Amino acid sequence: MIPHSFEYHAPTSLPDAIALMGRYGDEAKFLAGGHSLLPMMKLRFAQPGHLIDLGRIPDLKGISQVGDEIHIGAMTTENELIWSKLLAEKAPLLVEGAGLISDPQVRYKGTVGGDISHGDPGNDHPALMLALDASFVLKGPKGERVVKADGFFLGLYSTSMEPGEILTAIRVPIPAPGTGWAYEKLKRKIGDFATAAAAVLLAMKGATVESVSIALTNVGETPLKASAAEAFLRGKKLDEATLGEAARLAMSICDPAPDQRGDAEYKTAMAGEMTRRALLSAQSRAAQ
Amino acid sequence: MATKHMVSFKLNGKDADVVVEPRELLIHTLREKLLHTGPHIGCETSHCGACTVDLDGMSVKSCTVLTVQCPGARITTVEGLEQGGVLHALQQAFHEEHGLQCGYCTPGMLTRAYRLLQENPNPTEAEIRYWISGNLCRCTGYQNIVKAIQSAAKKMAAVPA
């Protein structure tokens, strides 16, 4: 399988990349790790006339702490997230999440920014970023803006990025010390997208929930923030009854598309189960 | 036709220069232009790992990399593992431990295992299974592949490269 013919551009600076996108507009696509776009091009689901490769722009890579945030260049790969000592210490939810994405070879190439900006509800970073309350830095012909992950994902393959904009960096607020975390993902096999998955950040005060953040993968046209489940759990103990109710509230917002991974009812049930497991796992890692 | 590009890289330590259309996939350049038929074409959809090669210190599926993305790269295929007629420790271990039956996945397994041992010279069984999970084998049930990688790791630790 060979993609349709296209012209290839490899700019070495962000302004050059933005200028190229300005010149070719709708005919062009940015190429990040290429592990979503190239398969789509090989299957002829996408036939861009121009590919603008972001792989030669050094500013788009790297993980650093800036004040009380972690800044991650959009072209940072999944394996680089997994191997980051800084993330392991400050935002281990991302390390756990990246480790469940696809397979080793894909993780050498696949990027966090590509995963987010593709707008595929099967991708894992969107829900992880919702759970972490991350922000995205977008640069385009009109300059730079920073938008919240919450509200960024509009629908199937649709985000609030304007034509010509590049996602350049992700800003993750560092969770308070003692915050528990978990990403629980059900998949049929290595390399598959989630049947359902849940990302959780959990801070406990004694035996009760002080704050909790829950986001779901692949059970709707966008990642979903389980706000009702979060509100219900605040101030409560985690026991079978409250976990069951939180799972029920999470399931109530699911609207998954049936496919070979299961029908809507099964996927919704699995989203509830992943929520329950992620809450328990996060609790076991949270300071009491 | 799209503009062709001249791309130069090191393949198994030797200079290679090719002229390619942007849409040419690395696996086709390696197999058809450079006659390195070690990397195999399996699924063509970046699932099976038969086309795995080492590219600038990364294991990649060469069916999902464009050759135009590779100027200046250092590429190692299974052909580059053997040195001076002596099999690489991994190749010898796959032979001794029966880490293959039909052999179709083997070039990808070997190049993937090569990079794994560069990054983690003493992996546990669980680490080996996790980090070779992008390479499918339909014959062995993986047991002897894992044993072969463990055996090679021991031998490589005993004789520093």
Boltz contact constraints between the chains, C-beta under 6 A:
constraints:
  - contact:
      token1: [A, 1]
      token2: [B, 44]
      max_distance: 6.0
  - contact:
      token1: [A, 2]
      token2: [B, 23]
      max_distance: 6.0
  - contact:
      token1: [A, 3]
      token2: [B, 23]
      max_distance: 6.0
  - contact:
      token1: [A, 5]
      token2: [B, 2]
      max_distance: 6.0
  - contact:
      token1: [A, 5]
      token2: [B, 23]
      max_distance: 6.0
  - contact:
      token1: [A, 6]
      token2: [B, 22]
      max_distance: 6.0
  - contact:
      token1: [A, 7]
      token2: [B, 2]
      max_distance: 6.0
  - contact:
      token1: [A, 7]
      token2: [B, 3]
      max_distance: 6.0
  - contact:
      token1: [A, 8]
      token2: [B, 22]
      max_distance: 6.0
  - contact:
      token1: [A, 8]
      token2: [B, 68]
      max_distance: 6.0
  - contact:
      token1: [A, 35]
      token2: [B, 64]
      max_distance: 6.0
  - contact:
      token1: [A, 38]
      token2: [B, 64]
      max_distance: 6.0
  - contact:
      token1: [A, 39]
      token2: [B, 45]
      max_distance: 6.0
  - contact:
      token1: [A, 103]
      token2: [B, 133]
      max_distance: 6.0
  - contact:
      token1: [A, 103]
      token2: [B, 134]
      max_distance: 6.0
  - contact:
      token1: [A, 104]
      token2: [B, 131]
      max_distance: 6.0
  - contact:
      token1: [A, 104]
      token2: [B, 134]
      max_distance: 6.0
  - contact:
      token1: [A, 105]
      token2: [B, 52]
      max_distance: 6.0
  - contact:
      token1: [A, 105]
      token2: [B, 59]
      max_distance: 6.0
  - contact:
      token1: [A, 105]
      token2: [B, 60]
      max_distance: 6.0
  - contact:
      token1: [A, 105]
      token2: [B, 61]
      max_distance: 6.0
  - contact:
      token1: [A, 105]
      token2: [B, 134]
      max_distance: 6.0
  - contact:
      token1: [A, 108]
      token2: [B, 58]
      max_distance: 6.0
  - contact:
      token1: [A, 108]
      token2: [B, 60]
      max_distance: 6.0
  - contact:
      token1: [A, 109]
      token2: [B, 60]
      max_distance: 6.0
  - contact:
      token1: [A, 190]
      token2: [B, 133]
      max_distance: 6.0
  - contact:
      token1: [A, 191]
      token2: [B, 47]
      max_distance: 6.0
